[in-house]
């Protein structure tokens, strides 16, 4: 009979006694964190001397055990099995057995390397994820946003006072300066480059047609939408993403408020309200820049430019710009909100999703402009 008494310094002052009595390993005392490592180290020097092929571990003498002690028993059984000895646990009080059942691993954890997918599998998985998850989430958010946006038009009592005005100032009024400046520059550059092509043919007057039509139908609305998407779309994504990271969205829900109605609908109203004015400002500034270039390089006076512009301008262009403004506003708010809600953790994820939101919103605006151009022209 081999025995091993292990004395350890523990708070309770109890000792762990381990004895190998034939084919039985008798344990008495407390098998806690302090004794577990000492038990494993001591028994590892004797497990090769176990005479039998089967070993019983008697737990009737154990008073207490914790997770470290359970793992010590697991490690002991594992080492014995590697040396051809099957070990079984026997006895034990109800509290000891409950802790063993709680902490004892059911089976060894093994790392299984994933099988490398082929190109077609990867493509199929990404397409399935895009349409099955990404697109469904996007469409679900769009349906909620536009439903509550339409429903709350007839419920002014549920809207926060002044919030739409505040958002309109942030989204539209503060963006007017950069929209006007860049539209003026774009109109000036279009007329400048066109002048060199029209002058040799004596078609100077057609510079008015080119500038007015290009600015009114395409460049003015598109430039305003791109600037708002880059400026306000990124702000919306960053704001919503930060609120999600800091659990402010959860707090809003806890207070019984709907995050979409409370946060997103006012932004939608503000963007749809201010976008038509921004497009009008962009058109006026772009045409003004073109008129200045035509006057400098083609000697077309403002009077001639305005008289020619009256002949070629159509109300259809104004109606088209109004429709485009509403489509662009919906795309910008929806895309910024969607990627803001997809933020999962930390400031890094906020920055990443904000960047993606800007790129996607500008892309969708250009695609929408192409589709509307085909429809209206």
C-alpha positions as CSV (number, residue, x, y, z in Angstrom):
1,X,0.0,0.0,0.0
2,X,1.3,3.3,-1.0
3,X,0.1,6.5,0.7
4,X,0.8,10.1,0.2
5,X,0.0,12.8,2.7
6,X,0.0,16.4,1.3
7,X,0.2,19.3,3.7
8,X,-0.6,22.7,2.2
9,X,-1.2,26.0,3.7
10,X,-4.8,26.9,3.3
11,X,-7.2,29.3,5.1
12,X,-9.2,26.5,6.7
13,X,-6.1,24.6,7.9
14,X,-7.3,21.3,6.5
15,X,-4.9,18.8,4.9
16,X,-5.5,16.6,1.9
17,X,-4.7,12.9,2.5
18,X,-4.2,10.7,-0.5
19,X,-3.5,7.0,-0.2
20,X,-3.2,4.3,-2.8
21,X,-4.6,1.2,-1.3
22,X,-4.3,-1.6,-3.8
23,X,-6.7,-0.6,-6.7
24,X,-8.3,2.2,-4.7
25,X,-7.2,5.8,-4.4
26,X,-8.6,7.1,-1.1
27,X,-8.9,10.8,-0.8
28,X,-9.8,12.7,2.4
29,X,-10.0,16.4,3.3
30,X,-10.6,19.4,1.0
31,X,-9.5,19.3,-2.7
32,X,-9.5,23.1,-3.3
33,X,-7.4,25.4,-5.4
34,X,-4.5,25.3,-2.9
35,X,-4.3,21.5,-2.8
36,X,-5.1,20.8,-6.4
37,X,-1.7,21.6,-7.9
38,X,0.1,19.8,-5.0
39,X,-2.1,16.7,-5.5
40,X,-1.4,16.6,-9.3
41,X,2.3,17.1,-8.8
42,X,2.5,14.4,-6.1
43,X,0.4,11.9,-7.9
44,X,2.2,12.4,-11.2
45,X,5.3,10.8,-9.6
46,X,3.3,7.7,-8.6
47,X,0.7,7.0,-11.3
48,X,3.1,4.6,-13.2
49,X,3.3,2.4,-10.1
50,X,-0.4,1.7,-10.1
51,X,-0.5,-2.1,-10.2
52,X,-4.0,-2.6,-11.6
53,X,-5.6,-1.8,-14.9
54,X,-8.6,-0.3,-13.2
55,X,-8.5,2.2,-10.4
56,X,-11.3,3.4,-8.1
57,X,-11.1,6.9,-6.8
58,X,-12.9,6.9,-3.4
59,X,-14.4,10.4,-2.8
60,X,-16.3,9.5,0.4
61,X,-13.7,11.2,2.5
62,X,-13.8,14.5,0.5
63,X,-15.4,17.3,2.5
64,X,-15.2,20.0,-0.2
65,X,-14.1,20.5,-3.7
66,X,-14.0,23.4,-6.2
67,X,-13.4,23.9,-9.9
68,X,-9.7,23.5,-9.6
69,X,-10.1,20.2,-7.6
70,X,-12.5,18.9,-10.3
71,X,-10.0,19.7,-13.0
72,X,-7.3,17.9,-10.9
73,X,-9.4,14.8,-10.9
74,X,-10.0,15.1,-14.6
75,X,-6.3,15.5,-15.3
76,X,-5.5,12.5,-13.1
77,X,-8.0,10.3,-15.0
78,X,-6.6,11.5,-18.3
79,X,-3.0,10.7,-17.4
80,X,-4.0,7.3,-16.0
81,X,-5.9,6.5,-19.2
82,X,-2.9,7.4,-21.3
83,X,-1.0,4.7,-19.3
84,X,-3.6,2.0,-19.8
85,X,-5.4,2.5,-16.4
86,X,-9.1,3.1,-16.4
87,X,-10.2,5.2,-13.4
88,X,-13.7,5.6,-12.0
89,X,-15.0,8.0,-9.4
90,X,-16.9,6.4,-6.5
91,X,-18.8,7.8,-3.6
92,X,-18.8,11.4,-2.5
93,X,-21.3,13.6,-0.7
94,X,-24.1,15.3,-2.5
95,X,-22.4,18.7,-2.5
96,X,-19.1,17.2,-3.9
97,X,-21.0,15.3,-6.6
98,X,-22.9,18.4,-7.6
99,X,-19.7,20.4,-8.1
100,X,-18.1,17.6,-10.0
101,X,-21.1,17.5,-12.4
102,X,-21.0,21.3,-12.7
103,X,-17.3,21.7,-13.5
104,X,-16.3,18.3,-15.0
105,X,-15.7,18.5,-18.7
106,X,-18.0,16.2,-20.6
107,X,-15.4,15.5,-23.3
108,X,-12.0,16.7,-24.3
109,X,-12.0,19.9,-26.4
110,X,-10.3,19.4,-29.8
111,X,-9.6,22.1,-32.3
112,X,-11.0,21.2,-35.7
113,X,-9.6,23.2,-38.5
114,X,-12.3,24.3,-40.9
115,X,-12.3,22.9,-44.4
116,X,-11.0,25.4,-46.9
117,X,-13.9,26.4,-49.2
118,X,-13.5,26.7,-52.9
119,X,-14.1,29.8,-54.9
120,X,-17.7,28.8,-55.9
121,X,-18.5,28.0,-52.3
122,X,-17.2,31.3,-51.0
123,X,-19.1,33.2,-53.7
124,X,-22.3,31.3,-53.0
125,X,-22.0,31.9,-49.2
126,X,-21.4,35.6,-49.7
127,X,-24.3,35.9,-52.1
128,X,-26.5,34.1,-49.7
129,X,-25.4,36.2,-46.8
130,X,-25.9,39.4,-48.8
131,X,-29.5,38.6,-50.0
132,X,-30.5,36.5,-47.0
133,X,-29.3,38.7,-44.2
134,X,-28.0,42.1,-45.4
135,X,-30.7,42.9,-47.8
136,X,-33.5,41.6,-45.5
137,X,-32.2,43.8,-42.7
138,X,-31.9,46.8,-45.0
139,X,-35.5,46.3,-46.4
140,X,-36.9,45.8,-42.9
141,X,-35.3,49.0,-41.7
142,X,-36.6,50.8,-44.8
143,X,-40.1,49.6,-44.3
144,X,-40.1,50.6,-40.6
145,X,-38.6,54.0,-41.3
146,X,-40.9,55.0,-44.1
147,X,-44.0,53.5,-42.4
148,X,-43.4,55.5,-39.2
149,X,-42.4,58.5,-41.3
150,X,-45.7,58.4,-43.1
151,X,-47.8,57.5,-40.1
152,X,-46.3,60.3,-37.9
153,X,-47.2,62.9,-40.4
154,X,-50.8,62.6,-39.1
155,X,-49.7,62.4,-35.4
156,X,-48.0,65.7,-34.6
157,X,-48.4,65.0,-30.8
158,X,-45.9,62.1,-31.0
159,X,-43.1,64.3,-32.5
160,X,-40.6,66.1,-30.3
161,X,-41.0,69.8,-30.6
162,X,-38.2,71.6,-32.5
163,X,-36.4,68.4,-33.3
164,X,-37.2,68.6,-37.0
165,X,-36.0,72.2,-37.1
166,X,-32.8,71.3,-35.3
167,X,-32.1,68.4,-37.7
168,X,-33.0,70.6,-40.7
169,X,-30.4,73.2,-39.5
170,X,-27.7,70.5,-39.1
171,X,-28.5,68.7,-42.4
172,X,-29.6,71.4,-44.7
173,X,-28.8,75.0,-43.5
174,X,-25.3,74.2,-42.5
175,X,-24.6,72.5,-45.8
176,X,-25.9,75.3,-48.0
177,X,-22.6,77.2,-48.1
178,X,-20.5,74.3,-49.4
179,X,-23.2,73.2,-51.8
180,X,-23.4,76.7,-53.4
181,X,-19.7,77.2,-53.6
182,X,-19.0,73.8,-55.3
183,X,-21.9,74.1,-57.6
184,X,-20.7,77.5,-58.7
185,X,-17.2,76.1,-59.4
186,X,-18.7,73.1,-61.3
187,X,-20.8,75.3,-63.5
188,X,-17.9,77.6,-64.2
189,X,-15.6,74.6,-65.1
190,X,-18.3,73.1,-67.4
191,X,-18.7,76.3,-69.3
192,X,-15.0,76.9,-69.4
193,X,-14.2,73.6,-71.0
194,X,-17.2,73.7,-73.4
195,X,-16.2,77.2,-74.6
196,X,-13.1,75.9,-76.3
197,X,-15.1,73.3,-78.2
198,X,-17.9,75.7,-79.3
199,X,-15.9,78.7,-80.3
200,X,-14.4,77.2,-83.5
201,X,-17.8,76.4,-84.9
202,X,-19.4,79.8,-84.0
203,X,-21.8,78.1,-81.7
204,X,-21.2,80.3,-78.7
205,X,-24.9,80.7,-77.8
206,X,-25.3,77.0,-77.3
207,X,-23.1,77.2,-74.2
208,X,-26.3,78.3,-72.5
209,X,-28.1,75.1,-73.5
210,X,-25.3,72.9,-72.4
211,X,-24.8,74.6,-69.0
212,X,-28.5,74.9,-68.1
213,X,-29.5,71.5,-69.2
214,X,-26.5,69.7,-67.5
215,X,-26.9,71.6,-64.3
216,X,-30.7,71.5,-64.0
217,X,-31.2,67.8,-65.0
218,X,-28.1,66.1,-63.6
219,X,-25.2,68.0,-62.0
220,X,-27.1,70.3,-59.6
221,X,-29.2,67.6,-57.9
222,X,-26.5,65.0,-58.0
223,X,-23.8,67.3,-56.5
224,X,-26.1,68.4,-53.7
225,X,-27.0,64.8,-52.8
226,X,-23.4,63.7,-52.8
227,X,-22.3,66.5,-50.6
228,X,-25.2,65.9,-48.1
229,X,-24.4,62.1,-48.2
230,X,-20.7,62.8,-47.4
231,X,-21.5,65.4,-44.8
232,X,-24.7,64.5,-43.1
233,X,-24.9,60.8,-44.0
234,X,-21.6,60.2,-42.2
235,X,-22.8,62.2,-39.2
236,X,-26.0,60.1,-38.9
237,X,-24.1,56.9,-39.1
238,X,-21.6,58.1,-36.5
239,X,-24.3,59.4,-34.1
240,X,-26.4,56.2,-34.3
241,X,-23.3,54.0,-34.0
242,X,-22.0,55.8,-30.9
243,X,-25.4,55.7,-29.3
244,X,-25.5,51.9,-29.8
245,X,-22.0,51.4,-28.4
246,X,-22.8,53.5,-25.3
247,X,-26.2,51.6,-24.9
248,X,-28.2,54.8,-25.4
249,X,-30.5,53.0,-27.8
250,X,-31.2,50.3,-25.2
251,X,-31.9,53.1,-22.7
252,X,-34.4,54.6,-25.2
253,X,-36.2,51.3,-25.5
254,X,-36.2,50.8,-21.8
255,X,-38.0,54.1,-21.5
256,X,-40.7,52.8,-23.8
257,X,-39.7,54.8,-26.8
258,X,-39.3,53.5,-30.4
259,X,-35.7,54.3,-31.6
260,X,-36.8,54.7,-35.2
261,X,-39.6,57.1,-34.4
262,X,-37.6,58.9,-31.7
263,X,-34.3,59.3,-33.7
264,X,-34.6,58.5,-37.3
265,X,-38.0,59.9,-38.4
266,X,-37.0,63.5,-37.5
267,X,-33.9,63.2,-39.6
268,X,-35.9,61.8,-42.5
269,X,-38.3,64.8,-42.3
270,X,-35.5,67.3,-42.0
271,X,-33.6,65.8,-45.0
272,X,-36.7,65.6,-47.2
273,X,-37.6,69.1,-46.3
274,X,-34.2,70.8,-46.9
275,X,-33.0,68.7,-49.9
276,X,-35.2,70.5,-52.5
277,X,-33.9,73.9,-51.3
278,X,-30.3,72.7,-51.5
279,X,-30.9,71.5,-55.1
280,X,-32.4,74.8,-56.1
281,X,-29.4,76.6,-54.6
282,X,-27.1,74.2,-56.4
283,X,-28.9,74.9,-59.7
284,X,-28.8,78.6,-59.3
285,X,-25.1,78.7,-58.3
286,X,-24.1,76.3,-61.1
287,X,-25.9,78.3,-63.8
288,X,-24.4,81.5,-62.4
289,X,-20.9,80.0,-62.6
290,X,-21.6,79.0,-66.2
291,X,-22.9,82.4,-67.1
292,X,-19.8,84.0,-65.7
293,X,-17.5,81.7,-67.7
294,X,-19.7,82.4,-70.8
295,X,-19.3,86.1,-70.3
296,X,-15.6,85.9,-69.9
297,X,-14.6,83.5,-72.6
298,X,-17.4,83.8,-75.2
299,X,-18.6,87.4,-74.7
300,X,-22.1,86.3,-73.9
301,X,-23.7,89.0,-71.7
302,X,-26.0,88.1,-68.8
303,X,-29.0,89.5,-70.7
304,X,-28.3,87.2,-73.6
305,X,-27.7,84.3,-71.3
306,X,-31.0,84.8,-69.4
307,X,-33.1,85.3,-72.6
308,X,-31.7,82.1,-74.0
309,X,-32.2,80.3,-70.7
310,X,-35.9,81.2,-70.7
311,X,-36.4,79.5,-74.1
312,X,-34.8,76.2,-73.0
313,X,-35.9,75.8,-69.4
314,X,-38.9,73.5,-68.8
315,X,-41.0,72.9,-65.8
316,X,-40.2,69.2,-66.2
317,X,-36.7,69.9,-64.9
318,X,-38.1,71.4,-61.7
319,X,-40.5,68.6,-61.1
320,X,-37.8,66.0,-61.8
321,X,-35.4,67.8,-59.4
322,X,-38.2,67.7,-56.7
323,X,-38.7,63.9,-57.1
324,X,-35.0,63.3,-57.1
325,X,-34.6,65.3,-53.9
326,X,-37.0,63.1,-52.0
327,X,-35.4,59.9,-53.3
328,X,-31.9,61.1,-52.4
329,X,-33.0,62.2,-48.9
330,X,-34.5,58.8,-48.2
331,X,-31.4,57.0,-49.4
332,X,-29.1,59.2,-47.4
333,X,-31.0,58.9,-44.1
334,X,-31.7,55.2,-44.6
335,X,-28.1,54.2,-45.4
336,X,-26.6,56.2,-42.6
337,X,-29.0,54.8,-40.1
338,X,-28.6,51.2,-41.3
339,X,-24.8,51.2,-41.0
340,X,-25.0,53.1,-37.7
341,X,-27.2,50.3,-36.3
342,X,-24.7,47.7,-37.5
343,X,-22.0,49.0,-35.2
344,X,-21.1,46.3,-32.7
345,X,-18.2,47.4,-30.6
346,X,-15.9,50.3,-29.9
347,X,-14.9,53.5,-31.6
348,X,-13.0,51.6,-34.4
349,X,-16.2,49.9,-35.5
350,X,-18.0,53.3,-35.5
351,X,-15.3,54.7,-37.8
352,X,-15.4,51.7,-40.1
353,X,-19.2,51.7,-40.4
354,X,-19.3,55.5,-41.0
355,X,-16.8,55.1,-43.9
356,X,-18.9,52.3,-45.4
357,X,-22.1,54.4,-45.0
358,X,-20.6,57.3,-46.9
359,X,-19.4,55.1,-49.8
360,X,-22.6,53.1,-50.0
361,X,-24.9,56.2,-49.8
362,X,-22.9,58.0,-52.6
363,X,-23.0,54.8,-54.7
364,X,-26.8,54.4,-54.2
365,X,-27.4,58.1,-55.0
366,X,-25.5,57.8,-58.3
367,X,-27.4,54.6,-59.1
368,X,-30.7,56.2,-58.3
369,X,-29.8,59.2,-60.4
370,X,-29.1,56.9,-63.3
371,X,-32.4,55.1,-62.9
372,X,-34.3,58.3,-62.6
373,X,-32.5,59.7,-65.6
374,X,-33.6,56.8,-67.7
375,X,-37.2,57.2,-66.4
376,X,-37.6,60.9,-66.9
377,X,-35.4,61.5,-70.0
